[in-house]
């Protein structure tokens, strides 16, 4: 168990005053947590992840790379209700953490379906085969580390709407302090919106033929979101409403000279800029149109797989469409005061990039922000290849 940096935050991050509220918000890519892990109560890696969350004490935290459970997949019973892995994570791990001298925050969990590992019916990777059969994942090892990908799994994932070696892999969940109210009926998801709806999208092309990478039938239905995009309105106990805008764009890698993943990553990030600009093309999964109304508080959360100082492609989506958007507040540039060889203070992943974000709207004031890291000596046993990113912010009175 990693201990050195797990110093408990002592401030209770709700209710700074009668006129404003102070909340702590975080995001954490937990690296491929699966249904079979969450069905247990003794998975060692999840015990560590739960302890980290309770020591950071966020009121809202987005979890990236937690599987969306589908009946019949990875040990989930055929007659089970889908989408309960967030609840399992909370009940089997996070809400069970106890600390001497401090009351843990208790959470409710929310999940909506993901495009990852969902068969498209098309040959999206253009390898000549439409692969619609997946392998059931094998169990994690004794340390709780997930089993590696196989060639069949990668082939299946290459033809899915979002890469996943089985249905639901690499999805998302949001955990919300039970003292806050999620307005479930007003949640908007954008999992199904075709990429072609976006004006002037970056359409992948085969550089050898200069023809579109996706044929006409594929492109007409190809989904912009590799997982999903969520707008989750949360009401604070003092009445303020904050929209949590959550996503996990595809990595701008693992493609070829057509750059299909780099282009998709750019446009998945651009979506949030367009959403804040209320572009008319945007349509949610319930056929509601338009973006976020003016004057609303928001926080953009997630592993966006983009570094503003080291973009993976010639266009800098995170800077151009998010950090420089007129509705977005000053970049708090969360950093760690723990030095790790080869990493800058703002790097949020073990492989040396700033890719995970908590980005506030202009009227929210960030008091503190940081990247939660182990020491260099503890890196080998850290439970993920990403570090949690958190920010403490003041929400003005309603």
C-alpha positions in Angstrom: 0.0 0.0 0.0 1.4 3.4 -1.0 1.4 5.6 2.1 4.0 8.4 1.9 1.9 11.0 0.1 -1.5 10.0 1.4 -1.8 13.0 3.7 -5.5 13.6 4.4 -6.9 17.0 3.3 -8.3 18.4 6.4 -10.5 21.1 4.9 -14.1 20.1 4.3 -14.7 21.4 0.8 -18.4 22.4 1.0 -19.9 25.6 2.1 -17.3 28.3 2.4 -19.9 30.8 3.4 -23.6 31.6 3.1 -22.9 33.6 -0.1 -20.7 31.1 -1.9 -19.8 27.4 -1.9 -16.3 25.8 -1.9 -16.0 22.4 -3.6 -13.2 20.1 -4.5 -13.4 18.5 -8.0 -11.1 15.8 -9.4 -10.6 13.4 -12.3 -8.7 10.1 -12.2 -8.0 7.7 -15.0 -7.8 4.4 -13.1 -6.4 2.3 -16.0 -8.8 -0.4 -17.2 -10.9 -1.5 -14.2 -13.2 -4.3 -15.2 -16.5 -5.9 -14.1 -14.8 -9.0 -12.7 -12.6 -6.7 -10.5 -15.6 -4.7 -9.2 -17.6 -7.9 -8.3 -15.0 -8.5 -5.6 -14.4 -6.6 -2.4 -10.7 -7.5 -2.1 -9.1 -6.4 -5.4 -5.8 -4.9 -4.2 -5.5 -2.3 -6.9 -9.0 -1.0 -6.3 -8.4 -0.8 -2.6 -5.5 1.5 -3.3 -7.5 3.6 -5.8 -10.4 3.9 -3.3 -8.0 5.1 -0.5 -6.5 7.7 -2.8 -10.0 9.1 -3.6 -11.0 9.3 0.0 -7.8 11.0 1.0 -8.2 13.6 -1.8 -11.8 14.0 -0.7 -13.4 15.4 -3.8 -17.0 16.3 -3.8 -17.2 15.3 -7.5 -14.7 13.0 -9.3 -14.8 11.6 -12.8 -13.4 8.1 -13.2 -12.0 7.2 -16.6 -11.4 3.6 -17.8 -13.9 1.8 -15.6 -15.9 -0.7 -17.7 -19.5 -0.2 -18.4 -21.0 -3.5 -17.5 -23.0 -5.4 -20.1 -24.9 -8.6 -19.3 -22.9 -11.7 -20.3 -19.6 -9.8 -20.5 -16.7 -10.5 -18.0 -18.8 -12.5 -15.5 -21.8 -10.2 -15.5 -24.9 -12.4 -15.3 -27.0 -12.6 -18.5 -30.1 -11.3 -16.7 -28.3 -8.4 -14.9 -29.2 -4.8 -15.3 -26.4 -2.9 -17.1 -24.5 0.1 -16.0 -24.0 -0.8 -12.3 -20.2 -0.9 -12.1 -20.0 2.7 -10.7 -22.3 1.6 -8.0 -20.2 -1.5 -7.3 -17.1 0.6 -7.1 -18.7 2.9 -4.5 -20.3 0.1 -2.5 -17.5 -2.4 -2.6 -14.6 0.0 -2.3 -14.9 3.8 -2.0 -17.6 4.0 0.6 -15.9 1.4 2.8 -12.7 3.3 3.3 -12.3 4.4 6.9 -9.8 6.8 8.4 -9.0 7.5 12.1 -10.1 11.0 13.0 -11.9 11.8 9.8 -15.3 11.0 8.4 -15.0 9.7 4.8 -17.1 11.3 2.1 -19.8 9.0 0.9 -20.6 8.9 -2.8 -23.4 8.1 -5.2 -22.2 6.8 -8.6 -23.6 7.4 -12.1 -22.8 5.8 -15.4 -24.2 6.1 -19.0 -23.4 3.8 -21.9 -20.1 4.1 -23.7 -19.2 3.5 -27.4 -16.1 1.5 -26.4 -16.1 -2.1 -27.5 -19.5 -1.7 -29.2 -19.4 -3.5 -32.6 -20.0 -1.2 -35.6 -20.7 -3.7 -38.2 -18.0 -2.1 -40.4 -14.3 -2.6 -41.2 -13.3 0.7 -39.6 -9.6 -0.1 -39.5 -9.6 -1.1 -43.1 -7.7 -4.4 -42.6 -10.0 -6.3 -44.9 -12.0 -8.0 -42.1 -15.1 -7.1 -40.1 -14.4 -8.5 -36.7 -17.6 -8.8 -34.6 -16.4 -11.5 -32.2 -14.7 -10.7 -28.9 -12.9 -12.8 -26.3 -14.0 -12.7 -22.7 -11.3 -11.0 -20.7 -9.3 -13.2 -18.3 -8.9 -12.3 -14.7 -6.6 -9.7 -13.3 -3.4 -11.0 -11.7 -2.7 -11.2 -8.0 -1.7 -7.5 -7.9 -5.0 -6.5 -9.5 -3.4 -5.6 -12.9 -5.6 -6.3 -15.9 -4.8 -9.0 -18.4 -3.0 -7.8 -21.6 -4.7 -7.3 -24.9 -4.7 -10.1 -27.5 -4.5 -9.9 -31.3 -8.1 -10.8 -31.6 -9.1 -8.3 -29.0 -7.2 -5.5 -30.9 -8.9 -6.6 -34.1 -12.3 -6.5 -32.5 -11.6 -3.1 -30.9 -10.4 -1.7 -34.3 -13.9 -2.2 -35.7 -15.8 -0.9 -32.7 -17.2 2.6 -32.5 -14.7 3.3 -29.8 -11.7 1.1 -29.1 -12.3 -1.7 -26.6 -11.4 -5.3 -26.7 -14.8 -6.2 -25.2 -18.1 -4.3 -24.9 -17.9 -1.5 -22.3 -14.1 -1.5 -21.7 -12.6 1.9 -20.9 -15.9 3.6 -20.1 -16.6 6.3 -17.4 -18.3 6.9 -14.1 -18.9 10.0 -12.0 -18.9 9.8 -8.2 -20.8 12.6 -6.5 -20.8 13.5 -2.8 -24.2 12.3 -1.5 -24.9 15.8 0.0 -25.1 17.1 -3.6 -28.0 16.5 -6.0 -27.5 15.2 -9.5 -30.4 16.4 -11.7 -30.6 13.0 -13.5 -33.6 14.0 -15.7 -31.5 16.9 -17.1 -28.4 15.0 -17.9 -27.4 15.2 -21.6 -25.3 12.5 -23.3 -23.8 12.7 -26.8 -22.7 9.2 -27.5 -24.6 8.7 -30.8 -24.0 12.0 -32.6 -22.3 11.4 -36.0 -19.0 13.0 -36.5 -20.2 14.4 -39.8 -22.7 16.7 -38.0 -19.7 18.9 -36.9 -19.1 21.7 -39.4 -15.8 21.4 -41.2 -14.8 18.2 -39.4 -11.3 16.8 -40.0 -12.1 13.9 -42.2 -9.4 11.1 -42.3 -8.1 10.3 -45.7 -5.9 7.5 -47.1 -2.8 9.5 -48.1 -2.0 7.0 -50.9 -5.3 7.4 -52.7 -6.5 10.7 -51.2 -9.9 9.0 -50.7 -11.8 9.2 -47.4 -10.6 6.6 -44.9 -14.3 5.7 -44.1 -16.7 4.9 -46.9 -20.0 6.8 -47.3 -22.0 4.3 -45.2 -19.4 4.3 -42.4 -19.0 8.1 -42.4 -22.8 8.7 -42.3 -23.1 6.9 -38.9 -19.5 7.1 -37.5 -19.8 8.5 -34.0 -17.8 11.5 -32.9 -17.4 10.4 -29.4 -15.0 7.4 -28.8 -16.6 6.9 -25.3 -19.3 9.6 -24.8 -19.6 13.2 -23.9 -21.7 14.0 -20.8 -23.3 17.2 -19.4 -24.2 16.4 -15.8 -25.9 19.2 -13.8 -25.3 19.0 -10.1 -27.0 21.2 -7.5 -25.0 22.2 -4.4 -26.7 22.2 -1.0 -26.8 26.0 -1.0 -28.6 26.1 -4.4 -25.9 26.8 -7.0 -25.9 24.6 -10.1 -22.7 23.4 -11.8 -22.6 21.5 -15.1 -19.8 18.8 -15.2 -18.8 18.3 -18.8 -17.1 14.9 -19.0 -15.3 13.0 -21.7 -12.3 10.8 -22.6 -11.3 11.5 -26.2 -9.4 8.7 -28.1 -5.6 8.8 -27.8 -4.0 10.6 -30.7 -2.0 7.6 -31.5 -2.3 3.9 -32.6 -3.2 4.9 -36.1 -1.3 5.3 -39.4 -0.5 8.0 -41.9 -4.3 8.7 -42.2 -4.2 10.1 -38.6 -7.7 9.0 -37.9 -7.2 8.9 -34.1 -5.4 12.2 -34.1 -8.2 13.9 -36.1 -10.9 12.3 -33.9 -9.1 13.4 -30.7 -9.0 17.0 -32.0 -12.7 17.1 -32.9 -13.8 15.3 -29.7 -12.0 18.1 -27.8 -13.3 20.8 -30.2 -16.9 19.6 -29.3 -16.6 21.2 -25.9 -15.6 24.6 -27.4 -18.6 24.3 -29.8 -20.8 23.3 -26.9 -19.9 26.4 -24.9 -20.4 28.5 -28.1 -23.9 27.0 -28.4 -23.3 25.8 -32.0 -26.6 24.7 -33.6 -25.4 21.3 -35.0 -25.1 19.7 -31.6 -27.8 17.1 -30.8 -27.9 14.9 -27.8 -29.0 11.3 -27.5 -32.6 12.4 -26.8 -32.7 14.6 -29.8 -32.2 17.8 -27.9 -30.3 20.5 -29.8 -27.8 23.2 -28.9 -25.1 23.8 -26.3 -24.8 25.1 -22.8 -26.8 28.2 -22.0 -25.0 31.5 -21.2 -24.4 32.2 -17.6 -24.2 28.6 -16.4 -21.3 27.4 -14.2 -19.4 24.4 -15.6 -16.3 22.3 -15.0 -14.7 20.3 -17.9 -13.4 17.0 -16.6 -11.5 14.1 -17.9 -8.5 12.5 -19.6 -8.5 14.6 -22.8 -5.4 12.9 -24.2 -3.9 16.3 -25.2 -1.0 18.4 -23.9 -1.2 22.1 -24.7 2.6 22.4 -24.6 3.3 19.2 -26.7 0.4 18.5 -29.1 0.4 15.2 -30.9 -0.8 16.8 -34.1 -0.3 20.1 -36.0 -3.5 21.5 -34.4 -3.6 22.3 -30.6 -7.2 21.4 -29.8 -7.0 21.7 -26.0 -5.5 25.2 -26.3 -7.4 26.5 -29.2 -10.9 25.2 -28.3 -10.9 24.9 -24.5 -8.2 26.7 -22.6 -8.6 29.9 -24.7 -12.4 29.8 -25.0 -13.9 33.1 -23.7 -16.2 31.2 -21.3 -13.3 29.3 -19.7 -11.5 30.7 -16.6 -7.7 31.1 -16.2 -5.8 27.8 -16.5 -4.9 26.8 -12.9 -2.1 24.5 -14.3 -2.3 22.0 -11.5 1.1 20.7 -10.5 2.8 18.4 -8.1 5.5 19.3 -5.6 6.8 15.7 -5.8 9.7 15.4 -8.2 9.8 12.3 -10.4 12.6 11.7 -12.8 11.6 12.5 -16.4 8.3 14.2 -15.5 7.5 17.9 -15.4 5.5 19.1 -12.4 2.3 19.4 -14.5 2.6 16.0 -16.1 -0.5 13.9 -15.2 0.6 10.6 -16.7 3.6 8.4 -16.0 4.6 8.6 -19.7 5.3 12.4 -19.4 2.3 14.4 -20.6 -0.3 16.7 -19.2 -3.5 15.0 -20.4 -5.9 15.1 -17.4 -8.0 18.2 -16.7 -10.2 20.0 -14.2 -11.1 23.2 -16.1 -13.5 25.7 -14.6 -15.8 28.3 -16.1 -14.9 32.0 -15.8 -16.9 32.8 -12.7 -15.5 30.0 -10.6 -12.4 30.9 -8.6 -9.8 28.2 -8.2 -8.2 28.4 -4.7 -5.9 25.4 -4.9 -5.1 22.8 -7.5 -2.7 19.9 -7.8 -1.6 16.6 -9.3 -1.5 13.8 -6.8 1.7 11.8 -7.1 3.7 9.1 -5.3 7.4 9.5 -4.8 9.8 8.1 -7.3 10.4 5.1 -5.0 6.7 4.3 -4.9 6.0 4.7 -8.7 6.4 1.0 -9.3 3.4 0.2 -7.1 1.1 3.1 -8.0 -2.2 1.6 -9.2 -2.6 3.5 -12.5 -0.5 5.1 -15.3 -2.3 8.4 -14.6 -2.3 10.6 -11.5 -5.4 12.2 -10.1 -5.9 15.9 -10.8 -7.9 18.0 -8.4 -8.9 21.6 -7.9 -10.6 23.4 -5.1 -12.9 26.2 -6.3 -15.4 28.7 -5.1 -18.8 28.8 -6.7 -20.4 32.3 -6.3 -23.8 32.7 -4.7 -26.9 32.0 -6.9 
